[in-house]
């Protein structure tokens, strides 16, 4: 069995650490732009899947901290209850009860004269719709675009050493559909973010991370892995992403995008003030 490096609170192997600008440039050059046939023209400025040489799909998720786990908002919330709920044992049963409660509130209900959600909606679509409006759900967001995941990893200002990009390979998906793509139109945001979901607990995802295939000669196929990128490269990463039209306005093509663009003004103001102090010292 191969010896893999593990960093953080999960058991997902680390395949690469990016610490220098040259290493970052090499990483970015390894990913190419591909667009889905159904992608609206307005969103084709955002790169989709990477490395078209593979015959399987890859999905990505960006974290701003290396100590975060692959947990849905529901699972993170349940951790607060400690021993009151055994997530490994009762997670699916709790989801069923929770979903029935949500259905009574959301399905066939009228808001401002409009039916909120039809009664024949599939369960996963209900979860996806609710997650869009900040409900705690068992869904975990992924994206088909490496570059979108990179944006999410570096979007916020953090003091930690590394940002994290997870990579999930569709090849792991044997006999069971584990990637969820909503069938209903939720909004432009999920299209812009090339979004898909998984509905797996962190324990199940870590089990997938163990299913690596060793082909010999040092080549290992990883179902689930992650790479670490130094937080010191944040300005370089965001500048590169902006150059290929990935910023808050394209990731969030709604009012939230405008708000996030406003918040960038905080970083800019700090940089300007520091420059003013440097000028005074000189």
VOLOSE-209443 format. One line per 2 residues: number of its first residue (from 0); their letters; for each residue x, z, y of N, C-alpha, C. Coordinates in steps of 0.001 Angstrom, whole numbers, plus 524288, in hexadecimal, padded with zeros to 5 digits. Atoms other than C-alpha are relative to their C-alpha. Layout:
NUM = A = X,Z,Y,X,Z,Y,X,Z,Y  ...
END
This chain:
0 = XX = 8034A,80000,7FB4A,80000,80000,80000,8036A,80000,804E4  7FD01,8004F,7FB32,804F3,7FC9C,80D88,7FF6F,8050C,80322
2 = XX = 8003D,7FB92,7FC7A,80851,8077A,81709,7FE76,7FE00,80563  801E0,801C6,7FAF2,80057,80567,82357,80089,80463,803FD
4 = XX = 7FFA1,7FC37,7FBCC,801C1,80C0A,8306C,7FA91,80144,80201  8050D,7FE53,7FDF8,7F630,813FF,83531,800E5,80330,804F1
6 = XX = 7FFC0,7FD21,7FB12,7F487,818B7,8432F,7FA71,800EE,801DA  80549,7FEBF,7FE46,7E892,81F9E,8489D,7FD25,8032B,7FBEC
8 = XX = 8032C,7FCA9,8035D,7DD6F,82677,841C6,7FDAD,7FD2A,7FB53  80242,802D6,8046A,7D970,81B9F,83874,80442,7FE50,7FC2E
10 = XX = 7FC70,801D4,80412,7DF8D,815D6,82C3D,80012,7FA09,7FFDA  7FF98,805AC,7FF84,7E08D,807E7,83120,805B2,7FEB1,80124
12 = XX = 7FA65,80108,7FF58,7EE4D,80235,82FC2,8014C,7FD38,80519  7FDFD,8027D,7FB44,7F5F7,7FE78,83BE4,803AF,7FB9A,7FE65
14 = XX = 7FCD2,8047F,8017E,7FB94,7F0C7,83A58,803E3,7FE63,8042E  7FC69,8019B,7FBD2,8021D,7EF38,84790,7FFB7,803D3,80488
16 = XX = 7FFB6,7FD0E,7FB20,8068B,7F695,853A3,80247,7FC64,80427  7FE56,80365,7FBB9,8079B,7EEED,8604A,801A8,8037A,8048A
18 = XX = 7FDFA,7FC7C,7FBFF,81065,7F5CF,86A22,80264,7FD3C,804B0  7FD63,802D4,7FBC0,816AB,7EB3E,87283,7FCCF,7FB42,801A2
20 = XX = 802C2,8049C,7FE06,811F5,7DFDD,87AB7,80101,7FB45,7FC7F  7FECD,80460,8037F,818DB,7D635,871BD,7FCCF,80058,7FAFA
22 = XX = 8032C,7FF49,804B9,811EA,7DBFC,865ED,7FA4B,7FEBB,8011C  80562,80138,7FE7D,80507,7DAF4,86D3A,7FF37,7FA1B,8005D
24 = XX = 8006E,805B0,7FF85,8077A,7CCA0,8707F,7FFDE,7FD67,7FAA7  7FFF0,80226,80550,80A8B,7C9D9,8623F,7FAC7,800DC,7FD51
26 = XX = 8051A,7FECB,8024B,7FDEF,7D084,85E10,7FBCE,7FC62,80229  80405,8033F,7FD8C,7F59D,7C8F3,867C9,80078,7FA4C,7FE59
28 = XX = 7FF3C,80579,8017C,7FB9D,7BBF1,863F9,7FE4D,7FEF0,7FA69  80191,800A9,8057A,7F7BD,7BE5D,855C8,7FA22,7FF49,7FF66
30 = XX = 805AF,8006D,8003E,7E946,7BDBD,85941,7FE2E,7FB40,80316  801DD,804D6,7FD9A,7E233,7B11E,85C56,7FA40,80073,80160
32 = XX = 8056C,7FFF2,7FE33,7D520,7ADDA,86284,7FC9C,7FCB0,7FC68  803DF,802EB,80309,7C99E,7A9DE,85A0E,7FAA7,80194,80201
34 = XX = 80533,7FECE,7FE19,7BB7F,7A8E2,85E65,7FBF6,7FEEC,7FBCC  80450,800DE,8039F,7AF3C,7AA50,85642,7FCC6,7FB5D,801D9
36 = XX = 80333,80489,7FE99,7A65A,79E53,855DA,7FB70,80188,8037C  80495,7FE55,7FD0F,79B29,7A64F,85B72,8016D,802DA,80507
38 = XX = 7FE67,7FD42,7FB49,7A336,7AC5D,8664B,7FE4D,7FCFD,804DD  8017F,802B0,7FB26,79CE6,7A918,87376,804DA,7FE94,80327
40 = XX = 7FB7A,801DD,7FD0C,7A60D,7A16B,87C5A,80216,8041A,803C4  7FE5D,7FC27,7FC1A,7A63D,7AC72,8863D,803AD,80413,7FDB5
42 = XX = 7FCB9,7FC0C,8027E,7ACD8,7B549,87C37,804C3,7FDB3,7FD4D  7FBAE,80263,802DB,7B67C,7AB80,876B6,80547,800F4,80291
44 = XX = 7FB10,7FE90,7FD91,7C0AB,7B06F,8802D,8026C,804B0,7FD49  7FDFD,7FB70,802C6,7C21C,7BC3C,87737,801D4,7FE68,7FA96
46 = XX = 7FE15,8015F,80531,7CABB,7BA4E,86B3B,7FCE8,802D0,7FBC6  802E7,7FDA9,80457,7C3F9,7BCE2,85E4E,803BD,801AA,7FBBE
48 = XX = 7FCC4,7FE47,80455,7CA21,7BE76,850F6,8058D,7FE10,8009B  7FA87,8016D,7FF79,7D8B7,7BD9A,84F56,80207,7FD85,7FB0A
50 = XX = 7FD3A,8024F,80460,7E1BC,7B5F0,8469C,7FC61,7FD14,7FC48  803BE,80321,802E6,7D900,7AB2C,84169,801F9,7FE5B,7FAA7
52 = XX = 7FDC4,8019C,804FA,7E217,7A92F,835E2,7FD8A,802FB,7FB74  80264,7FCEE,8042E,7DABD,7B39B,82E34,7FAA3,7FDD7,7FEB0
54 = XX = 80518,801ED,801B1,7CE99,7B05D,8264E,7FBF4,80456,8001F  80397,7FB9E,7FFA0,7C85E,7BD9A,828BC,7FFCF,801CD,805B1
56 = XX = 80098,7FE31,7FA9B,7C367,7C3D4,8352F,802DD,80529,800CA  7FD89,7FB17,7FE81,7CA75,7CEAE,83C33,7FCD9,80268,80472
58 = XX = 802DE,7FD34,7FBF7,7C426,7D904,8449D,80395,80433,8023D  7FC67,7FC89,7FD47,7CA8A,7E1D3,84E93,7FD05,80442,802F6
60 = XX = 80233,7FBBE,7FCE2,7C816,7EEAD,85569,8047E,8028E,802FA  7FBF9,7FD9C,7FCC8,7CFD5,7F478,860B0,7FEB6,8059E,8015E
62 = XX = 80089,7FA83,7FE7D,7D1E0,80302,86306,80410,80149,8042E  7FC6C,7FE95,7FBC8,7D801,808D9,86F29,803A7,80479,7FE85
64 = XX = 7FCBD,7FBA1,801BF,7DDF0,8142E,86767,80128,7FF76,7FA2C  7FE97,80078,80584,7E53A,814B7,85A87,7FDAB,80452,7FCA7
66 = XX = 8023B,7FBBB,80314,7DE85,82170,85694,7FA1E,7FF65,7FF22  80581,8010C,8012C,7D0D5,81B6D,8564B,7FF79,7FE00,7FA64
68 = XX = 80125,80209,80535,7CAAF,81877,84915,7FBE2,7FBAE,8006D  80407,80413,80033,7C1D0,80D36,84507,7FAC8,80293,7FEC9
70 = XX = 804E8,7FD28,80095,7B559,814D6,8473F,7FBD8,7FDBF,8039A  8046B,80190,7FCC2,7A80D,81092,84C15,7FE90,8047A,803A5
72 = XX = 801BF,7FBDF,7FC6E,7A1B6,817FC,85734,7FCCA,80418,7FD1E  80313,7FC48,8030F,79880,81E2D,84D47,8038C,803A6,7FCF2
74 = XX = 7FC83,7FCB6,8031C,7A37F,822FF,8448E,802FA,803DB,80370  7FD3E,7FC75,7FC72,7AB02,828A0,85012,7FC6F,80470,801BE
76 = XX = 803C5,7FC09,7FE5D,79EC1,82FB6,8546E,7FF10,803FE,7FBAB  80118,7FC86,80464,79C57,83554,846E1,80469,803D6,7FEFC
78 = XX = 7FB94,7FC78,800C6,7A9EC,83B4D,84695,7FF3C,8052A,802E4  800EF,7FB3E,7FCFA,7A524,84517,850A9,7FCF8,80414,7FCE6
80 = XX = 80345,7FC70,8030A,79C17,84AEF,84673,802FE,802A9,7FB98  7FCBF,7FD69,803DF,7A74A,84EC8,83D8B,7FDC2,7FFDD,7FA8B
82 = XX = 801B6,7FF93,80571,7A2CB,853A3,83049,7FA1C,7FF52,7FF50  805A6,800CD,8007A,79462,85173,83371,7FEB0,7FACE,7FD6B
84 = XX = 800EE,8051F,8025B,795B7,8435D,82EBC,80501,7FE24,7FD59  7FBA0,80235,802F7,79EA2,83DC0,82434,7FFCE,7FA10,800B6
86 = XX = 80038,80592,7FEB2,7A180,8302E,829B2,800FA,7FC9F,7FB36  7FEB7,80326,8049C,7A780,82B31,81D17,7FB77,7FFCF,7FC28
88 = XX = 8043B,7FFA3,803D7,79BD7,82F9A,814FA,7FAC4,7FE28,80229  80552,800B3,7FDF8,7900B,82E7B,81DF8,7FF88,7FC07,8046E
90 = XX = 80004,80381,7FB78,793AC,82411,82804,7FBB2,7FBE5,7FFA7  803F6,8041E,80088,78AE0,81946,822AE,7FA7D,80243,80041
92 = XX = 80537,7FD95,7FFEB,77F58,82274,820A0,7FE87,8018C,80590  80105,7FE94,7FA8E,780A1,8276D,82E80,7FEAD,7FB25,80336
94 = XX = 80123,804DD,7FD38,780F8,81961,83387,7FA60,7FE43,7FF22  80551,801A9,80149,7742F,8165A,82C83,7FBFF,8032C,8030D
96 = XX = 803AB,7FCA1,7FD36,76D35,8220D,83275,8003C,7FEFA,805E5  7FF2D,8010C,7FA6F,772EA,81F55,83FDD,7FD92,7FACA,8018B
98 = XX = 80222,8052E,7FED6,76F15,810ED,83F45,7FA10,8001A,80015  805B6,7FF9E,8000D,7610A,81430,83BA3,7FE06,8027F,80506
100 = XX = 80167,7FD79,7FB0C,7606D,81D21,8476E,80065,7FC15,80480  7FF3B,803DF,7FBD4,765CF,8124D,85038,7FBDA,7FBBC,7FFCE
102 = XX = 803FE,80410,8008C,75C27,80860,84AC1,7FAD4,801BC,80267  804F7,7FE06,7FDD4,750A7,810FF,84E7E,80010,7FFCA,805F5
104 = XX = 7FF8C,7FFED,7FA4E,755BC,8116D,85C62,80091,7FA88,80251  7FE8F,80512,7FDC3,75A7D,80369,85E1D,7FC82,7FB72,7FE78
106 = XX = 802CD,8049F,801E2,75241,7FA27,855DE,7FA66,7FFCE,801FA  8055A,800F5,7FE2A,745B5,7F459,85B67,7FE5D,8038F,80477
108 = XX = 80134,7FCBB,7FB82,74698,7FD14,86746,8003A,7FCB3,804F3  8004E,80309,7FB2D,742F6,7F7CC,87494,802C6,802DD,80470
110 = XX = 7FD61,7FDE9,7FB64,74BC4,7F9EB,8804B,7FF34,7FC1E,80471  80139,8036A,7FB8C,74751,7F465,88D53,7FCEF,7FB2E,7FE55
112 = XX = 8035B,80443,801AF,73D76,7EC04,88615,80268,7FC59,7FC05  7FD5D,8035E,803CE,74758,7E607,87CAC,8010A,80309,7FAF4
114 = XX = 7FEB8,7FD95,804FD,74904,7E8C8,86E2B,805EC,80077,7FF9F  7FA62,7FF1A,80018,75673,7EEDE,86CC3,80294,7FD2F,7FB6D
116 = XX = 7FDD2,80276,804AA,7597A,7EAB9,85EB2,7FBA7,7FEEB,7FC1B  8040B,80132,803E4,75112,7E3DE,85460,800B1,80342,7FB11
118 = XX = 7FFE1,7FC96,80498,74D9B,7EB68,8480B,802EF,7FDA4,7FB69  7FD63,80288,8046E,753DD,7E155,83EF8,805E8,7FF7A,800BF
120 = XX = 7FA6C,8005B,7FEEE,76176,7E31B,8449A,80324,8028E,7FB9D  7FCA6,7FDD6,80416,76C45,7E568,83AAA,802B7,804ED,801EF
122 = XX = 7FDA5,7FAFB,7FE98,77286,7F2CB,83A4C,8050E,7FF5C,80320  7FAFE,800AB,7FD4D,77FF4,7EDFD,83E66,7FF45,7FDF4,8058C
124 = XX = 80115,801EA,7FABC,77A13,7E6E0,84A0C,7FDFF,80461,80382  801C8,7FB71,7FD00,7735C,7F36D,84E3F,804B3,80334,801C7
126 = XX = 7FB4D,7FD0A,7FE9E,7805A,7FA7E,84DB5,80315,7FD30,80447  7FCE7,802F7,7FC31,78725,7EF95,85542,7FD81,8002C,8056B
128 = XX = 802D6,7FFBB,7FB0B,77CAC,7EF68,85FCB,800AD,80566,80275  7FFA7,7FAA8,7FE02,77D04,7FE33,8610D,80588,80149,801D6
130 = XX = 7FA96,7FEF7,7FE73,78BD5,7FE95,8619C,8012E,7FD88,8054B  7FF3E,802A4,7FAF9,78B80,7F4F3,86CE7,7FE3A,8037C,8047F
132 = XX = 8020C,7FC72,7FC04,783D2,7FF56,87451,801E9,80597,7FF35  7FD23,7FB0C,8004E,78D38,80A5B,870DD,7FDCF,803F9,7FC1F
134 = XX = 801C6,7FC62,8040C,785D4,81052,8655D,8046B,800F0,7FC24  7FC30,7FEDB,8041A,78E74,8172A,85B6B,7FE27,7FD75,7FAF1
136 = XX = 80181,802E7,804AF,78E4D,80E46,84F7B,80478,80010,7FC0F  7FBD4,80051,803EE,795DF,80C5D,842B9,80348,7FB0C,80071
138 = XX = 7FD1F,804E2,7FF6C,79B03,7FF49,847AC,8052D,800DC,802D6  7FAEB,7FFFB,7FD70,7A92C,7FD3E,84B5F,8010D,7FA7F,801FE
140 = XX = 7FF17,80521,7FD93,7AC5B,7F22B,854CF,80537,7FDAD,7FE55  7FB46,80315,800DD,7B62C,7E7B9,850F6,7FF67,7FAF2,80318
142 = XX = 8003B,80509,7FD5B,7B97E,7DAC1,85734,802ED,7FBE4,7FCD8  7FD4D,80457,8028E,7BD5E,7CD76,85204,804E8,7FE6A,80304
144 = XX = 7FBA8,80185,7FC9E,7C741,7CC73,85D0E,80423,80444,80059  7FB9D,7FC65,7FF5C,7D489,7D2FC,85C94,80093,8018D,805B8
146 = XX = 7FF1B,7FF15,7FA70,7D520,7D1BA,86B63,7FBE9,803AD,8025C  80407,7FC5A,7FE34,7C837,7D8C2,86DA9,8015C,80587,7FE36
148 = XX = 7FE5A,7FADF,801F0,7CD02,7E3F5,86511,80490,80213,80337  7FB88,7FE76,7FCC6,7D997,7E415,86CF2,7FE26,80208,8054A
150 = XX = 80226,7FE31,7FB02,7D19B,7E560,87969,7FDCD,80589,7FF77  8024F,7FAD2,800AE,7CA09,7F107,87424,8042A,8042D,7FF28
152 = XX = 7FBD5,7FC39,800EC,7D699,7F794,86FBE,802A7,801A0,80517  7FD12,7FEF4,7FB33,7DC8E,7F69A,87D5E,7FC93,80090,804D4
154 = XX = 80389,7FFDB,7FB84,7D083,7F707,8860E,800AC,804F5,8033E  7FFD6,7FB07,7FD2B,7D182,8056D,88997,8059A,801D9,800DF
156 = XX = 7FAF0,7FDAC,7FECD,7DCD3,80CB5,88FB5,800B1,804D6,7FC9B  7FF0D,7FB9F,8038C,7E258,815FA,8856C,805BF,80186,80040
158 = XX = 7FAA2,7FE16,7FFD9,7EE89,81E6D,884C0,80299,7FFFC,7FAA3  7FDD3,7FFCD,80544,7F066,81D44,87603,8040B,7FBAE,7FF2B
160 = XX = 7FB95,80385,800DA,7FBED,815F0,8701D,7FE58,7FA82,7FE69  8016B,80516,80235,7F4D2,80AF7,868FF,7FA36,7FEC0,80094
162 = XX = 8053E,8020C,800CF,7E894,80295,868D9,7FFEB,7FDAE,7FA7C  80072,8019B,8057A,7E359,7FDFB,85BB5,7FC6E,7FB42,7FF7C
164 = XX = 80350,8045F,80192,7DE18,7F119,85669,7FF50,80042,7FA19  80136,8002A,8059A,7D757,7F1C0,8492D,7FEB0,7FA64,7FE7A
166 = XX = 8015C,80524,80219,7D632,7E588,840DE,7FD66,800A7,7FAAE  80315,7FFBE,804CC,7CBDA,7E449,8364B,7FF5E,7FA7A,7FDE7
168 = XX = 80047,80537,8024E,7CC79,7D8A9,82D0D,7FB21,7FF5E,7FCB2  804D4,800FF,802DD,7C002,7D2BE,827B0,800F4,7FF91,7FA27
170 = XX = 7FEAE,800A3,80580,7C713,7D09C,81AD2,7FEAB,804E2,7FCD7  80149,7FB2E,802C9,7C441,7DEE4,8179F,7FA5F,80004,7FE21
172 = XX = 805A9,7FFE4,800C5,7B5BA,7DBAC,81755,7FE91,7FD72,7FACD  80107,80209,8053E,7B2E2,7DA26,808C4,7FA96,801B3,7FE33
174 = XX = 80521,7FEF7,80238,7A4B6,7D91C,8048C,7FC48,8030F,8036C  80360,7FCF0,7FC98,79F2F,7E094,81012,80108,7FE6B,805A5
176 = XX = 7FF66,8018E,7FA8B,79CA1,7DC7A,81E06,8010F,804D1,80350  7FE84,7FB6D,7FCFB,7A3E1,7E645,82643,80091,7FED4,805D1
178 = XX = 7FFD2,80187,7FA80,7A52A,7DE96,832FB,7FA78,7FEBB,801C8  80551,800A5,7FDFE,798A0,7DF35,83AE8,8002B,7FCE6,80516
180 = XX = 80095,80313,7FB3A,79547,7D4C4,844E7,7FA3B,80000,8017A  80583,7FF8A,7FE7D,78893,7D796,84C48,7FD4C,7FAB8,80046
182 = XX = 8030A,804D6,7FFD0,77DFA,7CD50,84AEB,7FCD3,7FF8D,80500  80317,8002D,7FB34,776E0,7D112,8575B,80393,7FF4D,804B9
184 = XX = 7FD28,80092,7FB1A,77B13,7CDAE,86522,7FFF8,80542,802C7  7FFAC,7FADE,7FD95,77FF0,7DA76,86ABD,80194,7FF8F,805B6
186 = XX = 7FE19,8009D,7FAAA,786A1,7D59B,876EF,80506,7FCEA,7FFF8  7FB4A,8032C,7FF9F,79210,7CDCC,87BDF,804EB,802F1,7FE76
188 = XX = 7FB3F,7FD01,800DB,79B93,7D8F3,879D6,80223,7FF58,7FA7C  7FE1F,80069,80563,79C2B,7D81E,86B05,80231,7FA94,7FEE8
190 = XX = 7FDD7,80543,8008C,79E59,7C963,86BF9,80560,7FFA8,80289  7FB0A,8003A,7FD2C,7A91F,7CAF4,875FA,80446,802ED,7FD1B
192 = XX = 7FC2C,7FCD6,802C8,7AFC2,7D538,86D9E,800E2,7FE2D,7FA6A  7FF86,80201,8055C,7AE98,7CD0A,8611A,7FEDC,8045B,7FC1C
194 = XX = 800DF,7FB29,802D1,7A873,7D933,85B76,7FD73,7FF83,7FAAA  80272,7FF26,80513,7A550,7DCBB,84D65,8004D,805DD,7FEF2
196 = XX = 80009,7FA6E,8013F,7A347,7E9D6,846C5,8014B,800E9,7FA40  80010,7FDFA,80558,7A64E,7F186,83A8B,7FC86,804D2,8000E
198 = XX = 80336,7FB45,8007F,79D8F,7FC5F,8358C,80253,8035E,7FBAC  7FD09,7FD01,803D3,7A7AA,80442,82E3D,801EF,80504,80288
200 = XX = 7FDC4,7FB27,7FE00,7AC3C,81234,82FB2,805EC,7FF6B,80056  7FA4A,80025,7FF9E,7BA64,81507,83321,8027C,800A1,7FAA2
202 = XX = 7FE03,7FF3B,80553,7BC55,81966,8250F,7FFE6,7FADD,7FD02  80071,8050A,802B3,7B77F,80C46,81FDD,80400,7FC1A,80215
204 = XX = 7FC2C,80392,7FDBF,7C039,804D6,8294B,80588,8015A,7FE32  7FAD6,7FE7A,801E5,7CC0D,80CBC,8252E,800AC,7FE94,7FA42
206 = XX = 7FFBF,801D0,80571,7C8BB,8098D,81707,80159,7FA2E,7FFCD  7FEC7,80593,7FFBB,7C913,7FB1C,81ABB,805C4,7FF36,8014E
208 = XX = 7FA7F,80075,7FE7E,7D66F,7FD4A,820E7,803A8,800BE,7FB5A  7FCC7,7FF2D,804B0,7DB66,8014E,81370,80020,7FB34,7FC78
210 = XX = 8008F,8047C,80380,7D77A,7F43D,80D65,803C3,7FB96,80152  7FC24,803FE,7FEC8,7E3E2,7ED2E,81121,801D8,7FD59,7FB01
212 = XX = 7FE4B,80305,80487,7E87C,7E276,807E8,805B7,7FE7E,8009F  7FA6F,8013B,7FFE3,7F6F6,7E14F,804EC,800FC,7FAFF,7FCF0
214 = XX = 7FF01,80508,80281,7FA9A,7D327,80212,805B2,7FF6C,7FE59  7FA7E,80053,80152,808DF,7D653,7FFCB,8032B,7FDA6,80468
216 = XX = 7FC66,8021C,7FC09,814CB,7D207,8078E,7FF13,80266,8055C  800D2,7FD43,7FB18,81125,7DC0A,811D2,7FB1F,7FE7B,802F5
218 = XX = 804C0,801B6,7FD4A,8043C,7D563,81537,7FB55,8032F,7FE20  8048F,7FCC1,8012D,7F886,7DE73,815DA,7FB6B,7FE26,80350
220 = XX = 804C2,80175,7FD28,7EABC,7DA3E,81980,7FD07,804FF,8014F  80289,7FB34,7FE3E,7E43D,7E4EA,82192,7FA4C,7FEF8,8015A
222 = XX = 8058E,80071,7FEA9,7D573,7E647,821C4,7FEF1,80263,80556  800BB,7FD48,7FB06,7D647,7EFBD,82D23,8053F,80243,8019E
224 = XX = 7FAF7,7FE1D,7FE0E,7E22B,7F2C0,8356D,7FFA0,800BE,805E4  7FFF8,7FF69,7FA53,7E608,7F5F8,8434C,8057E,7FF26,80220
226 = XX = 7FB0B,80076,7FD45,7F0BB,7F357,84D22,7FFD3,80371,804D4  7FF83,7FCAF,7FB69,7F58F,7FC07,8581F,802BB,7FCF6,80452
228 = XX = 7FDB2,802A7,7FB80,7F889,7F6BD,865AD,800EC,80411,80444  7FE8C,7FC11,7FC25,7FF95,7FEE5,86FD9,7FC7B,7FFD0,804D0
230 = XX = 8033E,7FFA3,7FB4A,7F713,803A7,87B12,802FB,7FE43,804DE  7FCD5,801A4,7FB8B,8026C,8005B,88427,7FF4A,7FA34,8013E
232 = XX = 800C4,8059D,7FF3F,7FED1,7F207,88258,7FA9E,7FEB8,8023F  80566,800CE,7FE49,7F12A,7F3E8,88819,7FF91,7FBE0,80449
234 = XX = 80055,803CF,7FBB7,7F39A,7EC50,894B6,80114,7FA7B,7FE10  7FEB3,8052C,80218,7F9C3,7E111,88D32,7FB8B,7FDDD,7FCB4
236 = XX = 80458,801A9,80358,7EEA0,7E0AD,88365,7FB64,7FE3D,8034F  8048B,8014A,7FCC7,7E3EC,7E0DB,88DBA,800FE,7FB24,80355
238 = XX = 7FEB6,804AF,7FCF3,7EB04,7D6A6,895E7,7FF91,7FB20,7FC9A  80069,8047F,8038B,7EC0F,7CDA4,88A2B,7FA4D,7FECA,7FED6
240 = XX = 80582,800D8,80141,7DDC9,7CF9E,8868D,7FD17,7FDA1,8049F  80280,8023A,7FB57,7D993,7CCD6,89486,80167,7FA3F,80099
242 = XX = 7FE51,80574,7FF80,7E164,7C02F,893FD,7FCFF,7FC64,7FC5A  8033C,8032C,80386,7D8EB,7BB95,8889E,7FA38,8016D,8009E
244 = XX = 8056E,7FEFE,7FE7D,7CC80,7C02B,88F63,7FD5F,8043E,7FCC0  8024E,7FB74,80293,7CA88,7CCE6,8881A,800C7,804B2,8038A
246 = XX = 7FFF8,7FB4E,7FCC8,7C711,7D7FD,89141,7FA90,80261,7FFC4  80508,7FD47,80046,7BB95,7E0F8,893F7,7FB66,7FC5B,800EA
248 = XX = 80468,80370,7FEB7,7B341,7D5FA,89983,7FE7D,7FC72,7FB79  8014F,80358,80478,7B435,7CDB5,88D18,7FEAA,80331,7FB2A
250 = XX = 8013E,7FC98,8046F,7B403,7D8E0,8834C,7FAA0,80270,800B5  8051C,7FDB4,7FEC6,7A83B,7DEFD,88A18,7FD44,7FC6E,803F4
252 = XX = 8026F,803B1,7FC57,7A07D,7D389,88FF3,7FACA,8020B,80217  804AB,7FD94,7FDCA,796B5,7DCA5,8967B,801D4,803C2,8043B
254 = XX = 7FE99,7FC63,7FBCA,79677,7E765,8A0BC,8047F,80396,7FE6F  7FBCD,7FC94,801C6,79F6A,7EFE2,89856,80555,7FD8A,8010D
256 = XX = 7FB16,802AD,7FEEA,7A9FA,7E59B,899E1,801A3,8009D,805A8  7FECC,7FF5B,7FA72,7A911,7E676,8A8AB,801D9,80592,80121
258 = XX = 7FE7D,7FA89,7FF3F,7A9DA,7F551,8A807,80595,800E4,7FE1F  7FAC1,7FF4A,80223,7B5F8,7F4C4,89F6C,8041C,7FD51,80360
260 = XX = 7FC61,80288,7FC60,7BC4E,7EB1C,8A8B3,800EE,8036D,804CB  7FF63,7FC5B,7FBA0,7B9C5,7F4E1,8B39E,803DB,80455,7FE9F
262 = XX = 7FCAD,7FB9F,8019C,7C09C,7FF93,8ABC7,805C3,7FE86,7FFD1  7FA8E,801B9,7FFDB,7CCF4,7F753,8AB10,80264,80143,80551
264 = XX = 7FE29,7FEA3,7FACB,7CDCB,7FA55,8B98F,802B5,80541,80038  7FD5B,7FAE8,8002D,7D1DE,8083D,8B5EE,805BB,7FF3E,7FEA8
266 = XX = 7FA99,80117,80192,7DE05,8035A,8AED5,802FB,7FD46,80463  7FD6D,802E2,7FBC9,7E101,7F9F2,8B9E5,80156,80395,80495
268 = XX = 7FF19,7FC6D,7FBA0,7DF9A,804A5,8C424,80493,803A7,7FEE1  7FBA3,7FC95,80181,7E8DA,80DA4,8BCA2,8052F,7FD1F,8008A
270 = XX = 7FB32,8031F,7FFAD,7F2F5,802C2,8BB98,80195,7FF11,805AB  7FEDA,8010D,7FA7E,7F1DB,7FF9D,8CA17,80215,804E2,802C2
272 = XX = 7FE46,7FB17,7FD91,7F345,80DEE,8CE21,8058E,80151,7FE56  7FAB2,7FEF5,801E8,7FF52,80F86,8C582,803FD,7FC70,8029E
274 = XX = 7FC7E,803A0,7FD4D,80550,80367,8CBAA,800ED,801B2,805A3  7FF7A,7FE22,7FA9E,802A5,808F7,8D935,803D1,8048E,8004E
276 = XX = 7FC5E,7FB94,8001D,809CB,8158B,8D58C,80597,7FE25,7FF1D  7FAC8,8021B,80102,81533,80DA0,8D041,80251,7FD9B,804F0
278 = XX = 7FE2D,80260,7FB1B,81610,80629,8DD0F,801C0,8042E,803E2  7FE9E,7FBC7,7FC69,81650,812FC,8E4B3,80532,8027C,7FE82
280 = XX = 7FB26,7FD9F,801D9,82154,81853,8DC3B,804B4,7FC99,80134  7FBB8,80396,7FED4,82969,80C33,8DEB2,80136,80004,805DC
END
